[in-house]
Amino acid sequence: MREVFGNPFRRVSLVAGSLTQGILSVARAVYDNQDFGVMPNLADALEDAGCTDAELLGHLRGPGVHVRGCWALDLLLAKS
């Protein structure tokens, strides 16, 4: 459930400039191709761009099984 819905008791926030075109391109590719193995790279890119949200970065780097509908990817891609 947490893979799709995240933590309902904590809101994740993004630094405005952290969503570069490169980051969005990687996030779209992960989502479209279901290539969840590169999610730690996505976390590194977000961190380099100024994202400090430990829950988001931890989820992207986490060992859990990721699926399409992942709350972190949906957040990055503004999917509802």
Backbone as XML, in Angstrom:
<?xml version="1.0"?>
<chain id="A" units="angstrom">
  <residue number="1" name="MET">
    <atom name="N" x="0.816" y="-1.198" z="0.000"/>
    <atom name="CA" x="0.000" y="0.000" z="0.000"/>
    <atom name="C" x="0.860" y="1.263" z="0.000"/>
  </residue>
  <residue number="2" name="ARG">
    <atom name="N" x="1.947" y="1.248" z="0.790"/>
    <atom name="CA" x="2.793" y="2.442" z="0.861"/>
    <atom name="C" x="3.450" y="2.751" z="-0.478"/>
  </residue>
  <residue number="3" name="GLU">
    <atom name="N" x="3.674" y="1.736" z="-1.303"/>
    <atom name="CA" x="4.285" y="1.963" z="-2.622"/>
    <atom name="C" x="3.406" y="2.873" z="-3.461"/>
  </residue>
  <residue number="4" name="VAL">
    <atom name="N" x="2.119" y="2.697" z="-3.372"/>
    <atom name="CA" x="1.200" y="3.478" z="-4.191"/>
    <atom name="C" x="0.753" y="4.753" z="-3.490"/>
  </residue>
  <residue number="5" name="PHE">
    <atom name="N" x="0.494" y="4.684" z="-2.192"/>
    <atom name="CA" x="-0.077" y="5.836" z="-1.491"/>
    <atom name="C" x="0.916" y="6.637" z="-0.668"/>
  </residue>
  <residue number="6" name="GLY">
    <atom name="N" x="2.078" y="6.102" z="-0.399"/>
    <atom name="CA" x="3.043" y="6.814" z="0.431"/>
    <atom name="C" x="2.599" y="6.847" z="1.874"/>
  </residue>
  <residue number="7" name="ASN">
    <atom name="N" x="3.181" y="7.750" z="2.641"/>
    <atom name="CA" x="2.840" y="7.892" z="4.048"/>
    <atom name="C" x="1.731" y="8.937" z="4.167"/>
  </residue>
  <residue number="8" name="PRO">
    <atom name="N" x="0.510" y="8.511" z="4.536"/>
    <atom name="CA" x="-0.603" y="9.466" z="4.598"/>
    <atom name="C" x="-0.470" y="10.491" z="5.723"/>
  </residue>
  <residue number="9" name="PHE">
    <atom name="N" x="0.479" y="10.286" z="6.639"/>
    <atom name="CA" x="0.637" y="11.187" z="7.778"/>
    <atom name="C" x="1.746" y="12.222" z="7.571"/>
  </residue>
  <residue number="10" name="ARG">
    <atom name="N" x="2.404" y="12.165" z="6.429"/>
    <atom name="CA" x="3.488" y="13.110" z="6.169"/>
    <atom name="C" x="3.459" y="13.538" z="4.715"/>
  </residue>
  <residue number="11" name="ARG">
    <atom name="N" x="3.381" y="14.814" z="4.484"/>
    <atom name="CA" x="3.379" y="15.356" z="3.133"/>
    <atom name="C" x="4.810" y="15.539" z="2.663"/>
  </residue>
  <residue number="12" name="VAL">
    <atom name="N" x="5.046" y="15.204" z="1.414"/>
    <atom name="CA" x="6.360" y="15.383" z="0.807"/>
    <atom name="C" x="6.339" y="16.688" z="0.030"/>
  </residue>
  <residue number="13" name="SER">
    <atom name="N" x="7.409" y="17.460" z="0.159"/>
    <atom name="CA" x="7.493" y="18.717" z="-0.566"/>
    <atom name="C" x="8.743" y="18.731" z="-1.422"/>
  </residue>
  <residue number="14" name="LEU">
    <atom name="N" x="8.645" y="19.412" z="-2.530"/>
    <atom name="CA" x="9.770" y="19.527" z="-3.455"/>
    <atom name="C" x="10.239" y="20.970" z="-3.522"/>
  </residue>
  <residue number="15" name="VAL">
    <atom name="N" x="11.535" y="21.140" z="-3.648"/>
    <atom name="CA" x="12.096" y="22.464" z="-3.889"/>
    <atom name="C" x="11.740" y="22.839" z="-5.317"/>
  </residue>
  <residue number="16" name="ALA">
    <atom name="N" x="11.264" y="24.051" z="-5.518"/>
    <atom name="CA" x="10.764" y="24.468" z="-6.825"/>
    <atom name="C" x="11.733" y="24.168" z="-7.968"/>
  </residue>
  <residue number="17" name="GLY">
    <atom name="N" x="13.013" y="24.434" z="-7.793"/>
    <atom name="CA" x="13.969" y="24.243" z="-8.879"/>
    <atom name="C" x="14.482" y="22.825" z="-9.028"/>
  </residue>
  <residue number="18" name="SER">
    <atom name="N" x="14.006" y="21.909" z="-8.193"/>
    <atom name="CA" x="14.560" y="20.559" z="-8.231"/>
    <atom name="C" x="14.017" y="19.704" z="-9.366"/>
  </residue>
  <residue number="19" name="LEU">
    <atom name="N" x="12.960" y="20.143" z="-10.012"/>
    <atom name="CA" x="12.403" y="19.367" z="-11.121"/>
    <atom name="C" x="12.903" y="19.908" z="-12.458"/>
  </residue>
  <residue number="20" name="THR">
    <atom name="N" x="14.119" y="19.560" z="-12.783"/>
    <atom name="CA" x="14.702" y="19.975" z="-14.056"/>
    <atom name="C" x="14.147" y="19.110" z="-15.181"/>
  </residue>
  <residue number="21" name="GLN">
    <atom name="N" x="14.365" y="19.533" z="-16.410"/>
    <atom name="CA" x="13.918" y="18.739" z="-17.559"/>
    <atom name="C" x="14.589" y="17.373" z="-17.572"/>
  </residue>
  <residue number="22" name="GLY">
    <atom name="N" x="15.848" y="17.308" z="-17.175"/>
    <atom name="CA" x="16.555" y="16.037" z="-17.128"/>
    <atom name="C" x="15.927" y="15.078" z="-16.127"/>
  </residue>
  <residue number="23" name="ILE">
    <atom name="N" x="15.587" y="15.590" z="-14.964"/>
    <atom name="CA" x="14.953" y="14.768" z="-13.935"/>
    <atom name="C" x="13.589" y="14.291" z="-14.401"/>
  </residue>
  <residue number="24" name="LEU">
    <atom name="N" x="12.825" y="15.191" z="-14.993"/>
    <atom name="CA" x="11.509" y="14.797" z="-15.492"/>
    <atom name="C" x="11.615" y="13.769" z="-16.611"/>
  </residue>
  <residue number="25" name="SER">
    <atom name="N" x="12.630" y="13.885" z="-17.445"/>
    <atom name="CA" x="12.834" y="12.908" z="-18.517"/>
    <atom name="C" x="13.140" y="11.524" z="-17.951"/>
  </residue>
  <residue number="26" name="VAL">
    <atom name="N" x="14.002" y="11.481" z="-16.944"/>
    <atom name="CA" x="14.325" y="10.198" z="-16.315"/>
    <atom name="C" x="13.080" y="9.617" z="-15.641"/>
  </residue>
  <residue number="27" name="ALA">
    <atom name="N" x="12.331" y="10.453" z="-14.932"/>
    <atom name="CA" x="11.123" y="9.982" z="-14.248"/>
    <atom name="C" x="10.108" y="9.439" z="-15.259"/>
  </residue>
  <residue number="28" name="ARG">
    <atom name="N" x="9.941" y="10.139" z="-16.392"/>
    <atom name="CA" x="9.024" y="9.657" z="-17.431"/>
    <atom name="C" x="9.483" y="8.331" z="-18.005"/>
  </residue>
  <residue number="29" name="ALA">
    <atom name="N" x="10.784" y="8.192" z="-18.229"/>
    <atom name="CA" x="11.327" y="6.949" z="-18.780"/>
    <atom name="C" x="11.123" y="5.794" z="-17.793"/>
  </residue>
  <residue number="30" name="VAL">
    <atom name="N" x="11.357" y="6.040" z="-16.514"/>
    <atom name="CA" x="11.134" y="5.006" z="-15.499"/>
    <atom name="C" x="9.672" y="4.589" z="-15.527"/>
  </residue>
  <residue number="31" name="TYR">
    <atom name="N" x="8.780" y="5.562" z="-15.555"/>
    <atom name="CA" x="7.348" y="5.290" z="-15.532"/>
    <atom name="C" x="6.908" y="4.543" z="-16.794"/>
  </residue>
  <residue number="32" name="ASP">
    <atom name="N" x="7.308" y="5.043" z="-17.952"/>
    <atom name="CA" x="6.867" y="4.448" z="-19.221"/>
    <atom name="C" x="7.436" y="3.058" z="-19.453"/>
  </residue>
  <residue number="33" name="ASN">
    <atom name="N" x="8.718" y="2.872" z="-19.114"/>
    <atom name="CA" x="9.393" y="1.601" z="-19.378"/>
    <atom name="C" x="9.367" y="0.650" z="-18.180"/>
  </residue>
  <residue number="34" name="GLN">
    <atom name="N" x="8.836" y="1.134" z="-17.056"/>
    <atom name="CA" x="8.814" y="0.371" z="-15.810"/>
    <atom name="C" x="10.204" y="-0.150" z="-15.458"/>
  </residue>
  <residue number="35" name="ASP">
    <atom name="N" x="11.201" y="0.710" z="-15.669"/>
    <atom name="CA" x="12.598" y="0.387" z="-15.369"/>
    <atom name="C" x="12.941" y="0.976" z="-14.002"/>
  </residue>
  <residue number="36" name="PHE">
    <atom name="N" x="12.459" y="0.328" z="-12.958"/>
    <atom name="CA" x="12.589" y="0.857" z="-11.611"/>
    <atom name="C" x="13.991" y="0.718" z="-11.041"/>
  </residue>
  <residue number="37" name="GLY">
    <atom name="N" x="14.866" y="0.042" z="-11.741"/>
    <atom name="CA" x="16.240" y="-0.124" z="-11.290"/>
    <atom name="C" x="17.044" y="1.165" z="-11.297"/>
  </residue>
  <residue number="38" name="VAL">
    <atom name="N" x="16.594" y="2.169" z="-12.040"/>
    <atom name="CA" x="17.326" y="3.435" z="-12.095"/>
    <atom name="C" x="16.785" y="4.470" z="-11.098"/>
  </residue>
  <residue number="39" name="MET">
    <atom name="N" x="15.846" y="4.054" z="-10.263"/>
    <atom name="CA" x="15.284" y="5.010" z="-9.308"/>
    <atom name="C" x="16.313" y="5.579" z="-8.338"/>
  </residue>
  <residue number="40" name="PRO">
    <atom name="N" x="17.323" y="4.806" z="-7.908"/>
    <atom name="CA" x="18.362" y="5.439" z="-7.070"/>
    <atom name="C" x="19.105" y="6.564" z="-7.810"/>
  </residue>
  <residue number="41" name="ASN">
    <atom name="N" x="19.287" y="6.418" z="-9.100"/>
    <atom name="CA" x="19.913" y="7.486" z="-9.891"/>
    <atom name="C" x="19.019" y="8.726" z="-9.922"/>
  </residue>
  <residue number="42" name="LEU">
    <atom name="N" x="17.719" y="8.495" z="-9.986"/>
    <atom name="CA" x="16.767" y="9.591" z="-9.956"/>
    <atom name="C" x="16.855" y="10.323" z="-8.618"/>
  </residue>
  <residue number="43" name="ALA">
    <atom name="N" x="16.998" y="9.567" z="-7.531"/>
    <atom name="CA" x="17.161" y="10.178" z="-6.211"/>
    <atom name="C" x="18.438" y="11.012" z="-6.152"/>
  </residue>
  <residue number="44" name="ASP">
    <atom name="N" x="19.524" y="10.494" z="-6.717"/>
    <atom name="CA" x="20.784" y="11.251" z="-6.736"/>
    <atom name="C" x="20.626" y="12.555" z="-7.502"/>
  </residue>
  <residue number="45" name="ALA">
    <atom name="N" x="19.957" y="12.496" z="-8.650"/>
    <atom name="CA" x="19.751" y="13.701" z="-9.457"/>
    <atom name="C" x="18.890" y="14.716" z="-8.715"/>
  </residue>
  <residue number="46" name="LEU">
    <atom name="N" x="17.853" y="14.246" z="-8.037"/>
    <atom name="CA" x="17.006" y="15.156" z="-7.252"/>
    <atom name="C" x="17.793" y="15.807" z="-6.128"/>
  </residue>
  <residue number="47" name="GLU">
    <atom name="N" x="18.603" y="15.009" z="-5.446"/>
    <atom name="CA" x="19.413" y="15.543" z="-4.356"/>
    <atom name="C" x="20.410" y="16.576" z="-4.876"/>
  </residue>
  <residue number="48" name="ASP">
    <atom name="N" x="21.031" y="16.294" z="-6.004"/>
    <atom name="CA" x="21.962" y="17.249" z="-6.614"/>
    <atom name="C" x="21.265" y="18.552" z="-6.994"/>
  </residue>
  <residue number="49" name="ALA">
    <atom name="N" x="19.957" y="18.456" z="-7.329"/>
    <atom name="CA" x="19.196" y="19.639" z="-7.724"/>
    <atom name="C" x="18.609" y="20.386" z="-6.527"/>
  </residue>
  <residue number="50" name="GLY">
    <atom name="N" x="18.858" y="19.894" z="-5.306"/>
    <atom name="CA" x="18.426" y="20.624" z="-4.121"/>
    <atom name="C" x="17.315" y="19.986" z="-3.319"/>
  </residue>
  <residue number="51" name="CYS">
    <atom name="N" x="16.819" y="18.839" z="-3.728"/>
    <atom name="CA" x="15.777" y="18.161" z="-2.955"/>
    <atom name="C" x="16.400" y="17.605" z="-1.674"/>
  </residue>
  <residue number="52" name="THR">
    <atom name="N" x="15.749" y="17.863" z="-0.541"/>
    <atom name="CA" x="16.247" y="17.375" z="0.747"/>
    <atom name="C" x="15.227" y="16.511" z="1.473"/>
  </residue>
  <residue number="53" name="ASP">
    <atom name="N" x="14.120" y="16.181" z="0.825"/>
    <atom name="CA" x="13.081" y="15.408" z="1.478"/>
    <atom name="C" x="13.539" y="13.963" z="1.672"/>
  </residue>
  <residue number="54" name="ALA">
    <atom name="N" x="13.814" y="13.600" z="2.914"/>
    <atom name="CA" x="14.367" y="12.281" z="3.230"/>
    <atom name="C" x="13.418" y="11.150" z="2.853"/>
  </residue>
  <residue number="55" name="GLU">
    <atom name="N" x="12.119" y="11.367" z="3.004"/>
    <atom name="CA" x="11.161" y="10.301" z="2.677"/>
    <atom name="C" x="11.154" y="10.014" z="1.179"/>
  </residue>
  <residue number="56" name="LEU">
    <atom name="N" x="11.135" y="11.057" z="0.357"/>
    <atom name="CA" x="11.151" y="10.884" z="-1.092"/>
    <atom name="C" x="12.452" y="10.242" z="-1.550"/>
  </residue>
  <residue number="57" name="LEU">
    <atom name="N" x="13.566" y="10.788" z="-1.103"/>
    <atom name="CA" x="14.861" y="10.247" z="-1.515"/>
    <atom name="C" x="15.041" y="8.819" z="-1.020"/>
  </residue>
  <residue number="58" name="GLY">
    <atom name="N" x="14.611" y="8.551" z="0.206"/>
    <atom name="CA" x="14.713" y="7.205" z="0.756"/>
    <atom name="C" x="13.855" y="6.207" z="-0.002"/>
  </residue>
  <residue number="59" name="HIS">
    <atom name="N" x="12.685" y="6.636" z="-0.395"/>
    <atom name="CA" x="11.806" y="5.739" z="-1.154"/>
    <atom name="C" x="12.427" y="5.393" z="-2.507"/>
  </residue>
  <residue number="60" name="LEU">
    <atom name="N" x="12.944" y="6.407" z="-3.186"/>
    <atom name="CA" x="13.552" y="6.175" z="-4.499"/>
    <atom name="C" x="14.784" y="5.282" z="-4.402"/>
  </residue>
  <residue number="61" name="ARG">
    <atom name="N" x="15.489" y="5.371" z="-3.295"/>
    <atom name="CA" x="16.696" y="4.556" z="-3.101"/>
    <atom name="C" x="16.391" y="3.218" z="-2.421"/>
  </residue>
  <residue number="62" name="GLY">
    <atom name="N" x="15.197" y="3.056" z="-1.942"/>
    <atom name="CA" x="14.834" y="1.891" z="-1.148"/>
    <atom name="C" x="14.853" y="0.578" z="-1.919"/>
  </residue>
  <residue number="63" name="PRO">
    <atom name="N" x="15.017" y="-0.515" z="-1.174"/>
    <atom name="CA" x="15.117" y="-1.836" z="-1.790"/>
    <atom name="C" x="13.769" y="-2.453" z="-2.137"/>
  </residue>
  <residue number="64" name="GLY">
    <atom name="N" x="12.687" y="-1.816" z="-1.734"/>
    <atom name="CA" x="11.366" y="-2.410" z="-1.946"/>
    <atom name="C" x="11.017" y="-2.570" z="-3.410"/>
  </residue>
  <residue number="65" name="VAL">
    <atom name="N" x="9.980" y="-3.333" z="-3.630"/>
    <atom name="CA" x="9.471" y="-3.524" z="-4.986"/>
    <atom name="C" x="8.731" y="-2.264" z="-5.396"/>
  </residue>
  <residue number="66" name="HIS">
    <atom name="N" x="9.045" y="-1.752" z="-6.563"/>
    <atom name="CA" x="8.363" y="-0.571" z="-7.084"/>
    <atom name="C" x="7.421" y="-0.994" z="-8.200"/>
  </residue>
  <residue number="67" name="VAL">
    <atom name="N" x="6.322" y="-0.273" z="-8.336"/>
    <atom name="CA" x="5.326" y="-0.579" z="-9.349"/>
    <atom name="C" x="4.868" y="0.707" z="-10.018"/>
  </residue>
  <residue number="68" name="ARG">
    <atom name="N" x="4.254" y="0.559" z="-11.185"/>
    <atom name="CA" x="3.647" y="1.714" z="-11.828"/>
    <atom name="C" x="2.550" y="2.207" z="-10.884"/>
  </residue>
  <residue number="69" name="GLY">
    <atom name="N" x="2.492" y="3.492" z="-10.681"/>
    <atom name="CA" x="1.586" y="4.058" z="-9.687"/>
    <atom name="C" x="2.310" y="4.406" z="-8.404"/>
  </residue>
  <residue number="70" name="CYS">
    <atom name="N" x="3.630" y="4.211" z="-8.390"/>
    <atom name="CA" x="4.470" y="4.571" z="-7.259"/>
    <atom name="C" x="4.219" y="6.036" z="-6.896"/>
  </residue>
  <residue number="71" name="TRP">
    <atom name="N" x="3.961" y="6.300" z="-5.625"/>
    <atom name="CA" x="3.622" y="7.656" z="-5.202"/>
    <atom name="C" x="4.722" y="8.651" z="-5.516"/>
  </residue>
  <residue number="72" name="ALA">
    <atom name="N" x="5.974" y="8.219" z="-5.432"/>
    <atom name="CA" x="7.083" y="9.144" z="-5.678"/>
    <atom name="C" x="7.142" y="9.557" z="-7.148"/>
  </residue>
  <residue number="73" name="LEU">
    <atom name="N" x="6.992" y="8.593" z="-8.039"/>
    <atom name="CA" x="6.975" y="8.930" z="-9.468"/>
    <atom name="C" x="5.757" y="9.772" z="-9.807"/>
  </residue>
  <residue number="74" name="ASP">
    <atom name="N" x="4.600" y="9.420" z="-9.239"/>
    <atom name="CA" x="3.406" y="10.206" z="-9.493"/>
    <atom name="C" x="3.581" y="11.639" z="-9.012"/>
  </residue>
  <residue number="75" name="LEU">
    <atom name="N" x="4.245" y="11.826" z="-7.876"/>
    <atom name="CA" x="4.518" y="13.171" z="-7.376"/>
    <atom name="C" x="5.394" y="13.944" z="-8.358"/>
  </residue>
  <residue number="76" name="LEU">
    <atom name="N" x="6.479" y="13.323" z="-8.801"/>
    <atom name="CA" x="7.397" y="13.993" z="-9.722"/>
    <atom name="C" x="6.736" y="14.326" z="-11.044"/>
  </residue>
  <residue number="77" name="LEU">
    <atom name="N" x="5.866" y="13.442" z="-11.518"/>
    <atom name="CA" x="5.227" y="13.619" z="-12.823"/>
    <atom name="C" x="3.866" y="14.292" z="-12.726"/>
  </residue>
  <residue number="78" name="ALA">
    <atom name="N" x="3.499" y="14.746" z="-11.517"/>
    <atom name="CA" x="2.228" y="15.448" z="-11.275"/>
    <atom name="C" x="1.032" y="14.633" z="-11.751"/>
  </residue>
  <residue number="79" name="LYS">
    <atom name="N" x="1.082" y="13.343" z="-11.475"/>
    <atom name="CA" x="-0.055" y="12.470" z="-11.797"/>
    <atom name="C" x="-0.928" y="12.387" z="-10.559"/>
  </residue>
  <residue number="80" name="SER">
    <atom name="N" x="-2.231" y="12.310" z="-10.785"/>
    <atom name="CA" x="-3.136" y="12.236" z="-9.624"/>
    <atom name="C" x="-3.695" y="10.857" z="-9.444"/>
  </residue>
</chain>
